[in-house]
Amino acid sequence: MKKAVISTGSKQYLVSEGDLVDVELLHSKEKTVNFDALLVINDDKTVVGTPLVEGTKVSAEIIEENFKDDKVTAIRYKAKKRVHKVHGHRQQLTKIKIKTIK
């Protein structure tokens, strides 16, 4: 089974063919997106890029373009000081399906 590590949105993901992955919002007009591989695992052979593996592309299809993740809340609280603040954030994501690792 072929696996690869891709980088998008300042994060790295370990993917294989047919995987569904939620990544940070991609601004692409096409339905197909290509990524460069940082590392490729092909059964027992592992190729590490410096920083990218040359000649390797990971192609993916955009399934759902703009949806929001669950809310993450950050709370700042200090006891007996009347300090309390709550912040909320919902990250925009894109759902992609990995088609091929070449």
Buried (B, 14 or more C-beta within 10 A) or exposed (E): EBBBBBBBEEEEBEBEBEEEBBBEBBEEEEEEBEBBBBBBBEEEEEBEBEEEBEEBBBBBEBEEBEEEEEEEEEEEEEEEEEEEEEEEEEBEBBBBBBBEBE
